[in-house]
Amino acid sequence: MNPETQPWAEIRVVLGRVGQGAPNKYVILAVMSTHGGHSANVKMRLLLDGRVLPVAQLGPDFLILDQGVEHPPATAEIVLTVDDHQKRWTVGLPNGIQPGRTRVPIATV
């Protein structure tokens, strides 16, 4: 079976820890597969002072929001849901969220 000619592909999302000394720092590893026929339902959100902000992309030290909002530096919670499995962790927003900017630096708390 040639993967380049297959019409369907699956992306599995796997959480991997970053480094030995950073137990709360995660990176999303996407693994491509052409077998299995399952598409994972992935949702990422930032919980910040009672607000739920959809996250478009998550990296080891930043996130990208669907829409930019203004907020001073704070502590927030990231919620990552893959199918029915949920992972939550606390992050710091050392620079807050700047108006009109969707890329937000995050730090381990």
N, CA and C atoms as an extended XYZ file, in Angstrom:
327
Properties=species:S:1:pos:R:3:atomname:S:1:resname:S:1:resid:I:1 pbc="F F F"
N         0.849       -1.176        0.000 N   MET     1
C         0.000        0.000        0.000 CA  MET     1
C         0.895        1.240        0.000 C   MET     1
N         0.684        2.133       -0.934 N   ASN     2
C         1.451        3.371       -1.049 CA  ASN     2
C         0.693        4.491       -0.334 C   ASN     2
N         1.235        5.068        0.765 N   PRO     3
C         0.517        6.109        1.515 CA  PRO     3
C         0.215        7.349        0.690 C   PRO     3
N         1.032        7.640       -0.307 N   GLU     4
C         0.812        8.844       -1.109 CA  GLU     4
C        -0.416        8.740       -1.994 C   GLU     4
N        -0.882        7.532       -2.271 N   THR     5
C        -2.033        7.367       -3.145 CA  THR     5
C        -3.314        7.080       -2.378 C   THR     5
N        -3.249        6.995       -1.044 N   GLN     6
C        -4.417        6.694       -0.241 CA  GLN     6
C        -5.258        7.947       -0.021 C   GLN     6
N        -6.584        7.877       -0.200 N   PRO     7
C        -7.420        9.062       -0.046 CA  PRO     7
C        -7.674        9.463        1.398 C   PRO     7
N        -7.503        8.547        2.347 N   TRP     8
C        -7.802        8.840        3.749 CA  TRP     8
C        -6.559        8.654        4.587 C   TRP     8
N        -6.427        9.490        5.556 N   ALA     9
C        -5.313        9.377        6.495 CA  ALA     9
C        -5.831        9.709        7.877 C   ALA     9
N        -5.132        9.235        8.864 N   GLU    10
C        -5.494        9.476       10.256 CA  GLU    10
C        -4.346       10.203       10.928 C   GLU    10
N        -4.684       11.177       11.744 N   ILE    11
C        -3.662       11.827       12.564 CA  ILE    11
C        -3.971       11.491       14.011 C   ILE    11
N        -3.034       10.868       14.664 N   ARG    12
C        -3.190       10.559       16.083 CA  ARG    12
C        -2.435       11.606       16.869 C   ARG    12
N        -3.053       12.124       17.897 N   VAL    13
C        -2.414       13.135       18.726 CA  VAL    13
C        -1.934       12.458       20.002 C   VAL    13
N        -0.657       12.621       20.287 N   VAL    14
C        -0.034       11.992       21.439 CA  VAL    14
C         0.651       13.076       22.249 C   VAL    14
N         0.464       13.050       23.552 N   LEU    15
C         1.167       14.000       24.415 CA  LEU    15
C         2.525       13.426       24.773 C   LEU    15
N         3.576       14.221       24.630 N   GLY    16
C         4.909       13.810       25.017 CA  GLY    16
C         5.495       14.824       25.973 C   GLY    16
N         6.209       14.363       26.970 N   ARG    17
C         6.843       15.280       27.925 CA  ARG    17
C         8.095       15.880       27.306 C   ARG    17
N         8.355       17.133       27.656 N   VAL    18
C         9.534       17.834       27.163 CA  VAL    18
C        10.587       17.817       28.252 C   VAL    18
N        11.649       17.071       28.061 N   GLY    19
C        12.775       17.057       28.994 CA  GLY    19
C        12.471       16.359       30.310 C   GLY    19
N        13.507       15.972       31.004 N   GLN    20
C        13.380       15.280       32.284 CA  GLN    20
C        12.922       16.218       33.394 C   GLN    20
N        13.392       17.469       33.385 N   GLY    21
C        13.128       18.373       34.491 CA  GLY    21
C        11.879       19.211       34.338 C   GLY    21
N        11.070       18.930       33.344 N   ALA    22
C         9.872       19.744       33.118 CA  ALA    22
C         8.626       18.859       33.111 C   ALA    22
N         8.211       18.367       34.276 N   PRO    23
C         7.108       17.408       34.300 CA  PRO    23
C         5.770       17.974       33.830 C   PRO    23
N         5.585       19.284       33.841 N   ASN    24
C         4.313       19.860       33.427 CA  ASN    24
C         4.369       20.477       32.038 C   ASN    24
N         5.445       20.288       31.324 N   LYS    25
C         5.593       20.874       30.001 CA  LYS    25
C         5.360       19.783       28.960 C   LYS    25
N         4.376       19.981       28.105 N   TYR    26
C         3.999       18.976       27.131 CA  TYR    26
C         4.097       19.535       25.723 C   TYR    26
N         4.298       18.656       24.797 N   VAL    27
C         4.265       19.027       23.390 CA  VAL    27
C         3.341       18.025       22.701 C   VAL    27
N         2.607       18.494       21.702 N   ILE    28
C         1.713       17.602       20.975 CA  ILE    28
C         2.477       17.012       19.802 C   ILE    28
N         2.515       15.699       19.749 N   LEU    29
C         3.179       14.996       18.665 CA  LEU    29
C         2.100       14.389       17.780 C   LEU    29
N         2.083       14.757       16.521 N   ALA    30
C         1.100       14.205       15.589 CA  ALA    30
C         1.760       13.080       14.816 C   ALA    30
N         1.131       11.917       14.800 N   VAL    31
C         1.647       10.756       14.103 CA  VAL    31
C         0.682       10.433       12.972 C   VAL    31
N         1.185       10.405       11.744 N   MET    32
C         0.347       10.157       10.582 CA  MET    32
C         0.261        8.659       10.335 C   MET    32
N        -0.924        8.196       10.071 N   SER    33
C        -1.155        6.791        9.775 CA  SER    33
C        -2.194        6.685        8.678 C   SER    33
N        -2.038        5.709        7.811 N   THR    34
C        -3.034        5.501        6.759 CA  THR    34
C        -3.907        4.292        7.071 C   THR    34
N        -3.784        3.765        8.270 N   HIS    35
C        -4.558        2.584        8.663 CA  HIS    35
C        -5.471        2.924        9.829 C   HIS    35
N        -6.532        2.200        9.988 N   GLY    36
C        -7.353        2.319       11.187 CA  GLY    36
C        -8.687        2.994       10.991 C   GLY    36
N        -8.805        3.957       10.122 N   GLY    37
C       -10.088        4.573        9.829 CA  GLY    37
C       -10.686        5.398       10.955 C   GLY    37
N        -9.891        5.952       11.863 N   HIS    38
C       -10.402        6.751       12.975 CA  HIS    38
C        -9.836        8.154       12.897 C   HIS    38
N       -10.683        9.145       13.018 N   SER    39
C       -10.242       10.532       13.108 CA  SER    39
C       -10.481       11.009       14.527 C   SER    39
N        -9.424       11.452       15.181 N   ALA    40
C        -9.544       11.903       16.566 CA  ALA    40
C       -10.263       13.247       16.618 C   ALA    40
N       -11.105       13.414       17.615 N   ASN    41
C       -11.777       14.678       17.878 CA  ASN    41
C       -10.926       15.426       18.902 C   ASN    41
N       -10.255       16.504       18.469 N   VAL    42
C        -9.316       17.232       19.321 CA  VAL    42
C        -9.861       18.628       19.589 C   VAL    42
N        -9.900       18.997       20.869 N   LYS    43
C       -10.315       20.345       21.269 CA  LYS    43
C        -9.287       20.876       22.250 C   LYS    43
N        -8.904       22.143       22.068 N   MET    44
C        -7.968       22.801       22.984 CA  MET    44
C        -8.595       24.112       23.427 C   MET    44
N        -8.542       24.360       24.745 N   ARG    45
C        -9.134       25.579       25.295 CA  ARG    45
C        -8.212       26.148       26.362 C   ARG    45
N        -8.300       27.456       26.522 N   LEU    46
C        -7.600       28.146       27.595 CA  LEU    46
C        -8.657       28.687       28.538 C   LEU    46
N        -8.603       28.276       29.812 N   LEU    47
C        -9.532       28.770       30.822 CA  LEU    47
C        -8.837       29.904       31.560 C   LEU    47
N        -9.430       31.101       31.485 N   LEU    48
C        -8.789       32.297       32.019 CA  LEU    48
C        -9.834       33.183       32.677 C   LEU    48
N        -9.794       33.261       33.991 N   ASP    49
C       -10.710       34.126       34.752 CA  ASP    49
C       -12.166       33.936       34.352 C   ASP    49
N       -12.607       32.689       34.285 N   GLY    50
C       -14.002       32.395       33.960 CA  GLY    50
C       -14.324       32.414       32.477 C   GLY    50
N       -13.368       32.760       31.644 N   ARG    51
C       -13.571       32.770       30.195 CA  ARG    51
C       -13.010       31.489       29.597 C   ARG    51
N       -13.626       31.023       28.529 N   VAL    52
C       -13.147       29.855       27.789 CA  VAL    52
C       -12.723       30.354       26.415 C   VAL    52
N       -11.416       30.299       26.146 N   LEU    53
C       -10.875       30.802       24.888 CA  LEU    53
C       -10.412       29.632       24.026 C   LEU    53
N       -10.980       29.449       22.834 N   PRO    54
C       -10.544       28.355       21.954 CA  PRO    54
C        -9.093       28.559       21.509 C   PRO    54
N        -8.314       27.477       21.540 N   VAL    55
C        -6.916       27.489       21.140 CA  VAL    55
C        -6.794       26.818       19.777 C   VAL    55
N        -6.152       27.507       18.824 N   ALA    56
C        -5.975       26.964       17.477 CA  ALA    56
C        -4.731       26.092       17.380 C   ALA    56
N        -3.680       26.468       18.120 N   GLN    57
C        -2.416       25.737       18.053 CA  GLN    57
C        -1.734       25.811       19.401 C   GLN    57
N        -1.019       24.727       19.764 N   LEU    58
C        -0.346       24.670       21.053 CA  LEU    58
C         1.078       24.197       20.844 C   LEU    58
N         2.025       24.984       21.335 N   GLY    59
C         3.430       24.615       21.276 CA  GLY    59
C         3.987       24.471       22.679 C   GLY    59
N         5.281       24.158       22.815 N   PRO    60
C         5.848       23.938       24.152 CA  PRO    60
C         5.939       25.206       24.999 C   PRO    60
N         6.028       26.393       24.354 N   ASP    61
C         6.139       27.629       25.123 CA  ASP    61
C         5.245       28.747       24.579 C   ASP    61
N         4.241       28.379       23.795 N   PHE    62
C         3.298       29.360       23.261 CA  PHE    62
C         1.999       28.669       22.892 C   PHE    62
N         0.975       29.467       22.713 N   LEU    63
C        -0.263       28.979       22.136 CA  LEU    63
C        -0.779       30.046       21.191 C   LEU    63
N        -1.618       29.631       20.274 N   ILE    64
C        -2.242       30.563       19.348 CA  ILE    64
C        -3.740       30.471       19.547 C   ILE    64
N        -4.334       31.594       19.895 N   LEU    65
C        -5.774       31.652       20.119 CA  LEU    65
C        -6.511       31.809       18.800 C   LEU    65
N        -7.762       31.350       18.771 N   ASP    66
C        -8.601       31.577       17.593 CA  ASP    66
C        -8.820       33.066       17.386 C   ASP    66
N        -9.009       33.786       18.493 N   GLN    67
C        -9.224       35.235       18.445 CA  GLN    67
C        -8.420       35.882       19.560 C   GLN    67
N        -7.839       37.029       19.258 N   GLY    68
C        -7.082       37.750       20.266 CA  GLY    68
C        -8.008       38.510       21.212 C   GLY    68
N        -7.653       38.516       22.466 N   VAL    69
C        -8.365       39.289       23.487 CA  VAL    69
C        -7.300       40.008       24.313 C   VAL    69
N        -7.696       40.955       25.102 N   GLU    70
C        -6.739       41.663       25.957 CA  GLU    70
C        -6.854       41.139       27.384 C   GLU    70
N        -5.695       40.827       27.994 N   HIS    71
C        -5.682       40.368       29.382 CA  HIS    71
C        -4.287       40.585       29.950 C   HIS    71
N        -4.192       41.065       31.202 N   PRO    72
C        -2.873       41.253       31.815 CA  PRO    72
C        -2.246       39.900       32.166 C   PRO    72
N        -0.947       39.896       32.552 N   PRO    73
C        -0.300       38.648       32.972 CA  PRO    73
C        -1.129       37.934       34.040 C   PRO    73
N        -1.203       36.601       33.921 N   ALA    74
C        -2.048       35.821       34.830 CA  ALA    74
C        -1.652       34.356       34.768 C   ALA    74
N        -2.322       33.564       35.579 N   THR    75
C        -2.230       32.113       35.527 CA  THR    75
C        -3.516       31.601       34.891 C   THR    75
N        -3.392       30.586       34.035 N   ALA    76
C        -4.557       30.035       33.343 CA  ALA    76
C        -4.427       28.523       33.288 C   ALA    76
N        -5.439       27.877       32.765 N   GLU    77
C        -5.435       26.424       32.626 CA  GLU    77
C        -5.686       26.056       31.169 C   GLU    77
N        -4.867       25.143       30.651 N   ILE    78
C        -5.078       24.607       29.315 CA  ILE    78
C        -5.835       23.295       29.461 C   ILE    78
N        -6.850       23.127       28.635 N   VAL    79
C        -7.617       21.881       28.609 CA  VAL    79
C        -7.468       21.306       27.206 C   VAL    79
N        -6.891       20.100       27.129 N   LEU    80
C        -6.731       19.391       25.869 CA  LEU    80
C        -7.597       18.147       25.923 C   LEU    80
N        -8.527       18.034       24.986 N   THR    81
C        -9.406       16.873       24.930 CA  THR    81
C        -9.181       16.161       23.608 C   THR    81
N        -8.827       14.887       23.671 N   VAL    82
C        -8.663       14.044       22.495 CA  VAL    82
C        -9.659       12.907       22.637 C   VAL    82
N       -10.654       12.893       21.745 N   ASP    83
C       -11.793       11.995       21.862 CA  ASP    83
C       -12.400       12.191       23.253 C   ASP    83
N       -12.422       11.191       24.085 N   ASP    84
C       -13.022       11.344       25.412 CA  ASP    84
C       -11.985       11.476       26.524 C   ASP    84
N       -10.723       11.674       26.154 N   HIS    85
C        -9.657       11.766       27.148 CA  HIS    85
C        -9.247       13.222       27.308 C   HIS    85
N        -9.257       13.675       28.561 N   GLN    86
C        -8.978       15.076       28.836 CA  GLN    86
C        -7.721       15.209       29.686 C   GLN    86
N        -6.890       16.187       29.346 N   LYS    87
C        -5.690       16.516       30.120 CA  LYS    87
C        -5.744       18.002       30.427 C   LYS    87
N        -5.471       18.367       31.673 N   ARG    88
C        -5.473       19.766       32.111 CA  ARG    88
C        -4.152       20.072       32.785 C   ARG    88
N        -3.644       21.285       32.549 N   TRP    89
C        -2.473       21.730       33.278 CA  TRP    89
C        -2.456       23.252       33.358 C   TRP    89
N        -1.795       23.738       34.392 N   THR    90
C        -1.733       25.165       34.663 CA  THR    90
C        -0.521       25.765       33.952 C   THR    90
N        -0.730       26.934       33.374 N   VAL    91
C         0.350       27.664       32.712 CA  VAL    91
C         0.320       29.117       33.166 C   VAL    91
N         1.458       29.769       33.049 N   GLY    92
C         1.527       31.194       33.291 CA  GLY    92
C         1.482       31.936       31.967 C   GLY    92
N         0.872       33.104       31.993 N   LEU    93
C         0.869       34.006       30.839 CA  LEU    93
C         1.724       35.199       31.245 C   LEU    93
N         3.065       35.079       31.114 N   PRO    94
C         3.961       36.110       31.656 CA  PRO    94
C         3.785       37.488       31.021 C   PRO    94
N         3.351       37.536       29.773 N   ASN    95
C         3.136       38.817       29.090 CA  ASN    95
C         1.657       39.140       28.947 C   ASN    95
N         0.819       38.308       29.533 N   GLY    96
C        -0.611       38.484       29.334 CA  GLY    96
C        -0.975       38.212       27.885 C   GLY    96
N        -2.110       38.744       27.463 N   ILE    97
C        -2.533       38.640       26.075 CA  ILE    97
C        -2.670       40.056       25.544 C   ILE    97
N        -1.934       40.336       24.506 N   GLN    98
C        -1.915       41.681       23.940 CA  GLN    98
C        -3.086       41.864       22.980 C   GLN    98
N        -3.688       43.057       22.933 N   PRO    99
C        -4.820       43.291       22.039 CA  PRO    99
C        -4.437       43.053       20.579 C   PRO    99
N        -5.286       42.324       19.888 N   GLY   100
C        -5.074       42.064       18.470 CA  GLY   100
C        -4.028       41.011       18.159 C   GLY   100
N        -3.410       40.414       19.161 N   ARG   101
C        -2.391       39.378       18.950 CA  ARG   101
C        -2.960       38.040       19.340 C   ARG   101
N        -2.723       37.031       18.530 N   THR   102
C        -3.253       35.699       18.840 CA  THR   102
C        -2.161       34.763       19.373 C   THR   102
N        -0.891       35.057       19.122 N   ARG   103
C         0.197       34.244       19.657 CA  ARG   103
C         0.501       34.697       21.078 C   ARG   103
N         0.444       33.756       22.028 N   VAL   104
C         0.580       34.078       23.442 CA  VAL   104
C         1.680       33.225       24.042 C   VAL   104
N         2.752       33.836       24.591 N   PRO   105
C         3.773       33.051       25.286 CA  PRO   105
C         3.182       32.438       26.564 C   PRO   105
N         3.560       31.180       26.835 N   ILE   106
C         3.145       30.519       28.065 CA  ILE   106
C         4.368       30.004       28.793 C   ILE   106
N         4.238       29.814       30.106 N   ALA   107
C         5.353       29.329       30.927 CA  ALA   107
C         4.834       28.279       31.900 C   ALA   107
N         5.715       27.364       32.264 N   THR   108
C         5.386       26.345       33.263 CA  THR   108
C         5.216       26.994       34.615 C   THR   108
N         4.205       26.561       35.341 N   VAL   109
C         3.930       27.107       36.684 CA  VAL   109
C         4.282       26.068       37.718 C   VAL   109
